[in-house]
Amino acid sequence: MLRKVIDVQLIRIRTDDELMWYKNMWDDILANEGNDNPFIEFVWFYNWWQTMGRRERVELYAVENDGQIIAFFPFTIRLRWGIRIYAFAGENSANYSGLVAQTESMLSATTFVFDQLIKKHKHLLFSFHGLLESKVSTKILEQYFVERQLPPSIFRVVTPYIDFHDIDFHIHFHQCSKKYDMNYRERMLRNVGSLIKITPSQDELSEMFKILDRRWTKRLDTSAYRKGKKRDFLERLMLLKGESLQVKIDALVFENQWIAFTYGVCCRGRYVTYALAYEPMFQIFGASRLVNQENIKRSFSENYHLFDMGTGYEPYKLDWRSNIDFTRQMLVSSGTKRAKILAFMYTLKAQLKEYATKNQRLVKWSRDTLEQLRYLVKYGKVKDWLEYGQLFVEKFIRFKQVNIYELSPSESVPPQRPVGNLFEKMSTQEAMQLNQEEIITLLYKGYTVYKDSFAKTIQPAFALHTSKLYVDTLQIIETLPEQTYFLSYDVYKNIDIITAFFQKIKPTQTLWVTANFWQWRKRKRLMKLGYKPISRMKHFKCVRFQRTHVEKNTESGGDVHSVH
């Protein structure tokens, strides 16, 4: 026992150039252990240190026993109130952390290193993130601190995954796809344009960063890899060849434009979803879920044994998972009063974060309300604030009335001027150039969108639906009678021209159009053009009480009913 203590040495590695001498030793340790955590691989740490780690205070130790390296401990150090806070390197970049050590030497190496740190520094706080409970190193760390009578504060977050070896993949895949109507969403997307799935080349990756920029503009937190050193780090990982860690990127391309992608980090049969983003205007098509589904399918076909969806309680992760792990954050302080106070503050912060992560209502409120307010404060105009104020009031009290008007071919009034070819169908590519979620939503619902033929820029004029009546303000959908079209997205000042154009292209069809309570000019104009009111829908809400009332005009004098 005395000889073992004497032969063990702690080596401080001070630069990334010096670290390269230890690459083969680091790689051999993890290869012999069959490591599948990509975030403790040598190439991950080395590239992180060369880019993002330049700003960090890195302390990297190697443990040598009898002339052989048996472990590496990559730490970063922060100072608060004279207290040294130790964390594993890449705390804000790596999903998981852990010890780089041989299993049979892990406990002795951990004991040696941490004993040295505690002996050298009086005021200490260990803050370790991303410790997977299924990994041996997590148990070793907890065992060490318990034995030293330094009980850790532990916080857990669920980590869902799919173990392809434990399931009948085709049955599992079908059931999960069916739950979210993914096949329907994909068909809807293909109905309006060309959709392909690609594995992009290096030259195409700029599109990925463009999506990240647009996706995260309105978010409170920021995307991890949009610019600067973080982007450099991500691009370095993409270039890795012949390493146990590999990056996989899958993209959905719609009409020659990227609409979603996933960025995954792979290591010895484990695929970890690292980044996922999509064009916000394609959210209605479920673009993010479509690309994730394709990613799962590809991972299975390439014989990965485990598909890791990362930490979090998002419903889609829990629905897709075949099993769950837990990821820990561990907080341990030395026995000094100052360190205990700081540990208490970190513990309180971790408790609040753990509660917020588990509470999906709070998460949704943060994403939908808090992020919207931040965006309004930063970029909002008067019109945006007025719209937000209206929506806020309508959460508690609102009254809405929508009238439906019908124009049959025999009762129309001839236009006062010729319409010619004022409008033409808008292509899907043109709709995408507008970058308006409202227009993409119309295509999703099955509308045909028409544009102004003579405008200098692409301008949507109106939309027609052949089978459905959508009263979006009341969230009502009804089937149209035969030989009837529904007009939407119309501008009331041009309603006479739009009506005349419709009569020209559909002379034997009936046209329905809606007008709400405040659009009295539009209602007046519709009556002059020969439209007749056929239905009135009223909606009233006061806090939790709400009622929808529908009146239908018929030949017998009218029909009234309520929808609750």
C-alpha positions as CSV (number, residue, x, y, z in Angstrom):
1,M,0.0,0.0,0.0
2,L,2.9,2.4,0.9
3,R,4.6,1.7,-2.5
4,K,1.3,2.4,-4.4
5,V,1.0,5.8,-2.8
6,I,4.6,6.7,-3.5
7,D,4.4,5.6,-7.2
8,V,1.2,7.7,-7.9
9,Q,1.9,11.1,-9.4
10,L,-0.3,14.1,-10.3
11,I,0.7,15.7,-13.6
12,R,-0.6,19.2,-14.5
13,I,-1.0,19.7,-18.2
14,R,-0.9,23.4,-18.9
15,T,-1.4,23.9,-22.6
16,D,-3.3,22.3,-25.4
17,D,0.0,21.8,-27.3
18,E,1.3,19.8,-24.3
19,L,-2.0,17.8,-24.2
20,M,-1.3,16.4,-27.7
21,W,1.4,14.2,-26.2
22,Y,-1.3,12.4,-24.2
23,K,-3.8,11.9,-27.0
24,N,-3.2,8.2,-27.6
25,M,-3.3,7.5,-23.8
26,W,-6.6,9.3,-23.4
27,D,-8.1,7.5,-26.4
28,D,-6.9,4.1,-25.3
29,I,-8.4,4.5,-21.9
30,L,-11.9,5.3,-23.3
31,A,-11.6,2.7,-26.1
32,N,-10.8,0.0,-23.6
33,E,-13.8,1.1,-21.4
34,G,-16.1,1.1,-24.4
35,N,-17.0,4.7,-23.7
36,D,-20.1,6.1,-25.5
37,N,-20.2,9.6,-24.0
38,P,-18.9,11.8,-26.8
39,F,-18.4,14.8,-24.4
40,I,-15.4,13.3,-22.6
41,E,-13.6,12.1,-25.8
42,F,-10.2,13.7,-26.4
43,V,-11.2,15.4,-29.6
44,W,-14.1,17.1,-27.9
45,F,-12.0,18.5,-25.0
46,Y,-9.1,19.4,-27.2
47,N,-11.2,21.4,-29.7
48,W,-13.2,23.0,-26.9
49,W,-9.9,24.1,-25.2
50,Q,-8.6,25.6,-28.5
51,T,-11.8,27.6,-29.1
52,M,-14.2,28.2,-26.3
53,G,-11.8,27.1,-23.5
54,R,-9.4,30.0,-24.3
55,R,-11.6,32.2,-22.1
56,E,-11.8,29.7,-19.3
57,R,-9.4,28.9,-16.5
58,V,-8.6,25.3,-17.3
59,E,-6.9,22.9,-14.8
60,L,-6.2,19.6,-16.5
61,Y,-4.6,16.8,-14.5
62,A,-3.3,13.4,-15.5
63,V,-2.8,10.6,-12.9
64,E,0.3,8.4,-13.4
65,N,0.7,5.1,-11.6
66,D,3.9,3.1,-12.0
67,G,4.8,5.1,-15.1
68,Q,1.4,4.5,-16.7
69,I,-1.3,7.2,-17.2
70,I,-4.5,5.8,-15.7
71,A,-6.8,8.8,-15.6
72,F,-7.5,12.4,-16.7
73,F,-9.4,15.1,-14.8
74,P,-10.3,18.1,-17.0
75,F,-11.6,20.9,-14.7
76,T,-12.4,24.6,-15.1
77,I,-12.0,27.0,-12.2
78,R,-14.0,30.0,-11.1
79,L,-13.4,32.3,-8.1
80,R,-16.2,33.6,-5.9
81,W,-15.6,35.3,-2.6
82,G,-12.2,33.7,-2.5
83,I,-13.7,30.2,-3.0
84,R,-12.5,28.0,-5.8
85,I,-15.4,26.5,-7.8
86,Y,-14.4,23.3,-9.6
87,A,-16.5,22.1,-12.6
88,F,-15.9,19.7,-15.4
89,A,-14.6,21.4,-18.6
90,G,-17.3,22.4,-21.1
91,E,-20.0,22.9,-18.5
92,N,-22.1,25.1,-20.8
93,S,-21.3,23.2,-24.0
94,A,-21.4,19.5,-23.1
95,N,-24.6,17.6,-22.4
96,Y,-22.8,15.2,-20.2
97,S,-19.6,14.9,-18.2
98,G,-17.7,12.2,-16.4
99,L,-14.3,10.8,-15.4
100,V,-11.7,9.7,-18.0
101,A,-10.3,6.7,-16.1
102,Q,-9.9,2.9,-16.2
103,T,-12.7,1.3,-14.2
104,E,-10.4,-0.7,-11.9
105,S,-8.4,2.5,-11.1
106,M,-11.3,5.0,-11.1
107,L,-11.9,5.0,-7.3
108,S,-8.2,5.2,-6.3
109,A,-7.5,7.9,-8.9
110,T,-10.5,9.9,-7.9
111,T,-9.5,9.6,-4.2
112,F,-5.9,10.7,-4.9
113,V,-6.9,13.8,-7.0
114,F,-9.7,15.1,-4.8
115,D,-7.6,14.5,-1.7
116,Q,-4.9,16.6,-3.2
117,L,-7.3,19.4,-4.1
118,I,-8.9,19.5,-0.7
119,K,-5.5,19.4,1.1
120,K,-4.2,22.3,-1.1
121,H,-7.2,24.6,-1.0
122,K,-9.2,25.5,2.1
123,H,-12.3,27.0,0.5
124,L,-13.8,24.7,-2.2
125,L,-17.0,24.1,-4.0
126,F,-17.4,21.3,-6.5
127,S,-20.2,21.9,-9.0
128,F,-20.5,19.0,-11.4
129,H,-23.1,18.9,-14.2
130,G,-24.2,16.2,-16.6
131,L,-23.5,13.1,-14.6
132,L,-25.5,10.2,-16.1
133,E,-26.7,7.9,-13.3
134,S,-26.1,4.9,-15.5
135,K,-22.3,5.6,-15.6
136,V,-19.8,4.2,-13.1
137,S,-18.1,7.5,-12.7
138,T,-21.2,9.1,-11.2
139,K,-21.4,6.4,-8.5
140,I,-17.6,6.7,-7.8
141,L,-17.9,10.5,-7.3
142,E,-20.8,10.1,-4.9
143,Q,-19.1,7.3,-3.0
144,Y,-15.9,9.4,-2.5
145,F,-17.8,12.5,-1.1
146,V,-19.9,10.3,1.2
147,E,-16.8,8.6,2.5
148,R,-15.1,11.9,3.2
149,Q,-18.3,13.1,5.1
150,L,-19.0,15.7,2.5
151,P,-22.6,14.8,1.6
152,P,-23.5,16.0,-1.9
153,S,-26.6,17.9,-2.9
154,I,-28.0,16.1,-5.9
155,F,-30.5,17.3,-8.5
156,R,-31.8,15.2,-11.3
157,V,-33.4,15.7,-14.7
158,V,-34.9,13.0,-16.9
159,T,-32.9,11.8,-19.9
160,P,-35.1,9.8,-22.3
161,Y,-33.6,7.5,-24.9
162,I,-34.5,4.8,-27.4
163,D,-32.7,1.5,-27.0
164,F,-33.0,-0.2,-30.4
165,H,-32.0,-3.6,-29.0
166,D,-35.0,-3.6,-26.5
167,I,-37.8,-2.8,-28.9
168,D,-39.4,-3.9,-32.1
169,F,-38.4,-0.8,-33.9
170,H,-41.0,-0.8,-36.7
171,I,-43.9,-1.2,-34.3
172,H,-42.5,1.4,-32.0
173,F,-41.9,3.9,-34.9
174,H,-45.3,3.4,-36.3
175,Q,-47.1,4.0,-33.0
176,C,-45.1,7.2,-32.2
177,S,-45.5,8.6,-35.7
178,K,-49.3,8.0,-35.6
179,K,-49.6,9.8,-32.3
180,Y,-48.4,13.1,-33.7
181,D,-50.0,12.6,-37.2
182,M,-46.5,12.8,-38.7
183,N,-47.5,11.0,-41.8
184,Y,-50.3,13.4,-42.4
185,R,-48.1,16.4,-41.8
186,E,-45.5,15.1,-44.2
187,R,-48.2,14.5,-46.9
188,M,-49.5,18.0,-46.4
189,L,-46.0,19.4,-46.9
190,R,-45.5,17.3,-50.0
191,N,-48.9,18.5,-51.4
192,V,-47.7,22.1,-51.6
193,G,-44.1,21.5,-52.7
194,S,-41.1,19.3,-53.1
195,L,-39.7,17.8,-49.9
196,I,-36.4,15.9,-49.6
197,K,-34.2,14.8,-46.8
198,I,-30.4,15.3,-47.2
199,T,-27.1,14.7,-45.4
200,P,-25.5,18.1,-46.3
201,S,-21.9,18.6,-47.5
202,Q,-19.5,21.0,-45.8
203,D,-20.3,23.7,-48.4
204,E,-24.0,23.6,-47.5
205,L,-23.6,24.1,-43.7
206,S,-24.1,27.9,-43.9
207,E,-27.8,27.2,-44.2
208,M,-27.8,25.6,-40.8
209,F,-26.5,28.8,-39.1
210,K,-29.1,30.9,-41.0
211,I,-31.9,28.8,-39.5
212,L,-30.3,29.1,-36.1
213,D,-30.3,32.9,-36.4
214,R,-34.0,33.0,-37.4
215,R,-35.1,30.4,-34.9
216,W,-33.5,32.1,-31.9
217,T,-34.2,35.7,-32.6
218,K,-37.3,35.7,-30.3
219,R,-35.9,33.4,-27.7
220,L,-34.8,34.4,-24.1
221,D,-32.0,32.0,-24.1
222,T,-29.5,32.0,-26.9
223,S,-28.5,29.3,-29.3
224,A,-25.3,27.7,-28.3
225,Y,-23.6,27.8,-31.6
226,R,-24.6,30.8,-33.8
227,K,-21.5,32.9,-33.8
228,G,-18.0,33.6,-32.6
229,K,-15.9,31.0,-30.8
230,K,-18.9,28.7,-30.3
231,R,-19.5,28.5,-34.0
232,D,-15.9,27.8,-34.6
233,F,-16.0,25.0,-32.2
234,L,-19.0,23.4,-33.9
235,E,-17.4,23.7,-37.3
236,R,-14.2,22.1,-36.0
237,L,-16.2,19.0,-34.8
238,M,-17.8,18.7,-38.3
239,L,-14.4,18.3,-39.9
240,L,-13.4,15.3,-37.7
241,K,-12.5,12.2,-39.6
242,G,-11.4,8.8,-38.3
243,E,-12.2,9.5,-34.6
244,S,-14.6,7.7,-32.3
245,L,-16.6,10.9,-32.1
246,Q,-18.4,11.9,-35.3
247,V,-21.0,14.6,-36.1
248,K,-24.1,13.7,-38.1
249,I,-26.3,16.4,-39.7
250,D,-29.7,15.7,-41.2
251,A,-31.7,18.4,-43.0
252,L,-35.2,18.8,-44.5
253,V,-35.2,20.7,-47.7
254,F,-38.4,22.1,-49.0
255,E,-38.4,23.7,-52.5
256,N,-34.6,24.0,-52.4
257,Q,-34.7,25.8,-49.0
258,W,-33.7,24.3,-45.6
259,I,-36.6,24.3,-43.2
260,A,-35.2,22.1,-40.4
261,F,-32.1,20.3,-39.3
262,T,-30.7,18.1,-36.5
263,Y,-27.0,18.1,-35.3
264,G,-26.0,14.9,-33.6
265,V,-22.9,13.8,-31.9
266,C,-22.1,10.0,-32.2
267,C,-19.8,7.8,-30.2
268,R,-19.4,4.1,-30.3
269,G,-23.0,3.2,-31.1
270,R,-24.7,6.1,-29.2
271,Y,-26.3,9.0,-31.0
272,V,-26.9,12.2,-28.9
273,T,-29.2,14.9,-30.3
274,Y,-27.2,18.0,-29.7
275,A,-28.9,20.8,-31.6
276,L,-32.3,21.0,-33.5
277,A,-33.8,24.0,-35.2
278,Y,-36.4,24.8,-37.8
279,E,-37.8,27.7,-39.8
280,P,-40.5,29.2,-37.5
281,M,-43.0,29.7,-40.3
282,F,-43.0,25.9,-40.9
283,Q,-43.9,25.1,-37.3
284,I,-47.4,24.3,-38.3
285,F,-46.1,21.4,-40.5
286,G,-44.2,20.0,-37.6
287,A,-40.9,20.5,-39.3
288,S,-38.8,19.9,-36.2
289,R,-40.6,16.6,-35.4
290,L,-40.4,15.5,-39.0
291,V,-36.6,15.9,-39.1
292,N,-36.3,14.3,-35.7
293,Q,-38.3,11.3,-36.9
294,E,-36.1,10.9,-40.0
295,N,-33.1,11.1,-37.7
296,I,-34.4,8.2,-35.6
297,K,-35.0,6.2,-38.7
298,R,-31.5,6.8,-40.1
299,S,-29.9,6.0,-36.7
300,F,-31.6,2.6,-36.6
301,S,-30.7,1.8,-40.2
302,E,-27.0,2.6,-39.4
303,N,-27.0,0.2,-36.5
304,Y,-26.7,2.6,-33.6
305,H,-27.8,0.8,-30.4
306,L,-29.0,3.9,-28.6
307,F,-30.7,7.1,-29.6
308,D,-30.2,9.8,-26.9
309,M,-32.7,12.7,-27.0
310,G,-31.0,14.7,-24.3
311,T,-32.3,16.0,-21.0
312,G,-35.8,17.4,-20.6
313,Y,-39.4,16.6,-19.9
314,E,-40.7,17.6,-23.3
315,P,-43.7,15.4,-24.2
316,Y,-42.4,14.3,-27.5
317,K,-39.2,13.0,-25.9
318,L,-41.2,11.0,-23.3
319,D,-43.5,9.6,-26.0
320,W,-40.6,8.5,-28.3
321,R,-38.5,7.0,-25.5
322,S,-38.2,3.3,-24.8
323,N,-36.4,3.9,-21.5
324,I,-35.1,6.7,-19.3
325,D,-31.9,7.6,-17.6
326,F,-31.3,10.5,-15.2
327,T,-28.7,13.2,-15.4
328,R,-27.4,14.7,-12.2
329,Q,-26.0,18.0,-11.0
330,M,-23.9,17.4,-7.9
331,L,-22.9,20.2,-5.5
332,V,-20.3,19.6,-2.7
333,S,-18.6,22.2,-0.5
334,S,-15.6,21.9,1.8
335,G,-16.4,22.4,5.5
336,T,-15.7,26.1,5.8
337,K,-18.5,28.5,6.6
338,R,-17.9,30.6,3.6
339,A,-18.0,27.6,1.2
340,K,-21.2,26.4,2.9
341,I,-22.9,29.7,2.3
342,L,-22.0,29.8,-1.4
343,A,-23.1,26.1,-1.7
344,F,-26.4,27.0,-0.1
345,M,-26.9,29.8,-2.8
346,Y,-26.0,27.4,-5.6
347,T,-28.3,24.8,-4.1
348,L,-31.3,27.2,-4.0
349,K,-30.6,28.1,-7.6
350,A,-30.5,24.5,-8.7
351,Q,-33.8,23.7,-6.8
352,L,-35.5,26.5,-8.6
353,K,-34.2,25.3,-12.0
354,E,-35.2,21.8,-11.2
355,Y,-38.8,22.9,-10.4
356,A,-39.0,25.1,-13.5
357,T,-37.7,22.3,-15.7
358,K,-40.3,19.8,-14.4
359,N,-43.2,22.3,-14.6
360,Q,-44.3,22.2,-18.3
361,R,-46.8,25.0,-17.7
362,L,-44.1,27.3,-16.5
363,V,-41.8,26.3,-19.4
364,K,-44.6,27.1,-21.8
365,W,-45.3,30.4,-20.2
366,S,-41.6,31.3,-20.4
367,R,-41.4,30.5,-24.0
368,D,-44.7,31.9,-25.1
369,T,-45.1,35.0,-22.9
370,L,-41.8,36.0,-21.4
371,E,-39.9,35.6,-24.6
372,Q,-42.6,37.5,-26.5
373,L,-42.3,40.4,-24.0
374,R,-38.6,40.5,-24.4
375,Y,-38.8,40.6,-28.1
376,L,-41.4,43.4,-28.0
377,V,-39.2,45.5,-25.6
378,K,-36.2,45.0,-27.9
379,Y,-37.8,45.2,-31.4
380,G,-41.5,46.0,-31.0
381,K,-43.3,48.9,-32.7
382,V,-46.5,50.6,-31.6
383,K,-48.6,48.3,-33.8
384,D,-47.0,45.2,-32.2
385,W,-47.7,46.5,-28.7
386,L,-51.3,47.3,-29.5
387,E,-51.8,43.7,-30.9
388,Y,-50.2,42.2,-27.8
389,G,-52.4,44.4,-25.5
390,Q,-55.5,43.2,-27.4
391,L,-54.6,39.6,-27.1
392,F,-53.8,40.0,-23.4
393,V,-57.2,41.6,-22.7
394,E,-59.0,38.9,-24.7
395,K,-57.6,36.2,-22.4
396,F,-60.1,37.4,-19.7
397,I,-63.0,39.0,-21.6
398,R,-63.9,39.2,-25.3
399,F,-66.9,39.5,-27.6
400,K,-66.6,38.5,-31.2
401,Q,-69.2,38.4,-34.0
402,V,-68.6,37.1,-37.5
403,N,-71.1,37.3,-40.3
404,I,-71.0,34.9,-43.3
405,Y,-72.1,36.3,-46.6
406,E,-73.0,34.3,-49.8
407,L,-72.8,35.4,-53.4
408,S,-74.6,33.1,-55.8
409,P,-73.9,33.4,-59.6
410,S,-77.4,34.7,-60.3
411,E,-77.4,37.5,-57.8
412,S,-74.0,39.2,-58.4
413,V,-73.7,42.8,-59.5
414,P,-71.5,43.4,-62.6
415,P,-68.2,45.2,-61.9
416,Q,-67.9,48.8,-62.8
417,R,-64.5,48.2,-64.5
418,P,-62.9,45.3,-66.3
419,V,-60.7,43.0,-64.2
420,G,-58.6,41.4,-66.9
421,N,-55.8,39.3,-65.4
422,L,-55.3,41.3,-62.2
423,F,-54.5,38.2,-60.1
424,E,-52.6,34.9,-60.6
425,K,-51.8,32.0,-58.4
426,M,-48.8,32.4,-56.1
427,S,-46.3,29.6,-56.3
428,T,-44.9,27.9,-53.1
429,Q,-41.5,29.4,-53.8
430,E,-43.0,32.9,-53.9
431,A,-44.9,32.3,-50.7
432,M,-41.7,31.3,-49.0
433,Q,-39.9,34.4,-50.1
434,L,-42.4,36.5,-48.2
435,N,-41.3,34.8,-45.0
436,Q,-44.7,35.2,-43.5
437,E,-46.1,32.5,-41.3
438,E,-49.7,33.5,-42.1
439,I,-49.2,32.7,-45.8
440,I,-47.5,29.3,-45.1
441,T,-50.4,28.5,-42.7
442,L,-52.9,29.2,-45.5
443,L,-51.0,26.7,-47.7
444,Y,-51.1,24.1,-44.9
445,K,-54.9,24.5,-44.6
446,G,-55.3,23.9,-48.3
447,Y,-55.9,27.4,-49.6
448,T,-54.9,28.5,-53.1
449,V,-53.2,31.9,-52.6
450,Y,-53.5,34.6,-55.3
451,K,-51.1,37.5,-55.8
452,D,-51.3,40.9,-57.5
453,S,-50.0,40.3,-61.1
454,F,-48.8,43.8,-61.6
455,A,-47.2,44.6,-58.2
456,K,-43.5,45.3,-58.3
457,T,-43.0,43.0,-55.4
458,I,-44.8,39.8,-54.5
459,Q,-48.1,40.8,-52.8
460,P,-50.7,38.3,-51.6
461,A,-54.2,39.5,-52.5
462,F,-56.6,36.8,-51.3
463,A,-57.0,33.0,-50.8
464,L,-59.7,30.5,-51.9
465,H,-60.6,27.2,-50.3
466,T,-62.7,24.7,-52.1
467,S,-63.9,22.5,-49.3
468,K,-63.6,24.1,-45.8
469,L,-64.9,27.3,-44.1
470,Y,-62.3,28.5,-41.6
471,V,-63.5,31.1,-39.0
472,D,-60.1,31.5,-37.3
473,T,-61.2,34.1,-34.8
474,L,-63.7,31.6,-33.4
475,Q,-61.7,28.5,-34.1
476,I,-64.6,27.1,-36.1
477,I,-64.2,24.8,-39.2
478,E,-67.1,23.7,-41.3
479,T,-67.5,21.8,-44.5
480,L,-68.6,23.9,-47.5
481,P,-71.6,23.0,-49.6
482,E,-70.9,21.7,-53.1
483,Q,-70.0,24.2,-55.8
484,T,-69.0,26.7,-53.2
485,Y,-65.7,28.5,-52.5
486,F,-64.6,30.3,-49.3
487,L,-62.7,33.6,-49.7
488,S,-60.1,34.5,-47.1
489,Y,-57.2,36.9,-46.6
490,D,-59.1,39.6,-48.6
491,V,-58.8,43.4,-48.4
492,Y,-62.2,44.9,-48.2
493,K,-61.2,48.0,-50.3
494,N,-60.6,45.6,-53.2
495,I,-63.5,43.2,-52.5
496,D,-65.4,44.4,-55.6
497,I,-62.3,43.6,-57.9
498,I,-61.7,40.3,-56.1
499,T,-65.4,39.3,-56.5
500,A,-65.4,40.2,-60.2
501,F,-62.2,38.2,-60.7
502,F,-63.7,35.2,-59.0
503,Q,-66.8,35.4,-61.2
504,K,-64.6,35.5,-64.2
505,I,-62.6,32.4,-63.3
506,K,-65.5,30.5,-61.6
507,P,-68.7,31.8,-63.2
508,T,-70.9,29.0,-62.0
509,Q,-69.7,28.8,-58.4
510,T,-71.0,30.3,-55.2
511,L,-68.7,32.4,-53.0
512,W,-68.7,32.7,-49.2
513,V,-66.9,35.5,-47.3
514,T,-66.8,36.6,-43.7
515,A,-66.9,40.0,-42.0
516,N,-66.5,40.6,-38.3
517,F,-68.4,43.0,-36.0
518,W,-66.0,46.0,-36.6
519,Q,-65.8,45.7,-40.4
520,W,-69.0,47.7,-41.0
521,R,-67.5,49.2,-44.2
522,K,-66.9,45.8,-45.6
523,R,-70.4,44.5,-44.7
524,K,-71.9,47.6,-46.4
525,R,-69.7,47.0,-49.5
526,L,-70.7,43.3,-49.6
527,M,-74.4,44.2,-49.6
528,K,-73.9,46.5,-52.5
529,L,-72.2,43.8,-54.5
530,G,-75.2,41.4,-54.1
531,Y,-73.9,39.3,-51.1
532,K,-76.6,38.1,-48.7
533,P,-76.0,37.3,-45.0
534,I,-76.5,33.5,-44.4
535,S,-75.1,33.1,-40.9
536,R,-74.0,35.0,-37.8
537,M,-71.7,33.6,-35.2
538,K,-71.2,35.2,-31.8
539,H,-68.7,34.4,-29.1
540,F,-68.6,35.7,-25.6
541,K,-66.0,35.0,-22.9
542,C,-65.7,36.4,-19.3
543,V,-62.9,34.8,-17.4
544,R,-63.8,31.0,-17.5
545,F,-67.3,31.3,-18.8
546,Q,-67.7,31.3,-22.6
547,R,-70.4,30.5,-25.1
548,T,-70.6,30.4,-28.9
549,H,-73.9,31.3,-30.5
550,V,-74.8,30.6,-34.1
551,E,-77.7,32.0,-36.1
552,K,-78.4,30.6,-39.6
553,N,-80.7,32.3,-42.1
554,T,-83.0,29.8,-43.9
555,E,-86.0,30.1,-46.1
556,S,-88.2,29.3,-43.0
557,G,-87.0,32.5,-41.3
558,G,-83.8,31.4,-39.5
559,D,-82.3,28.7,-37.3
560,V,-80.6,29.4,-34.0
561,H,-78.5,27.1,-32.0
562,S,-75.6,27.3,-29.5
563,V,-72.2,25.6,-29.5
564,H,-70.7,25.1,-26.0
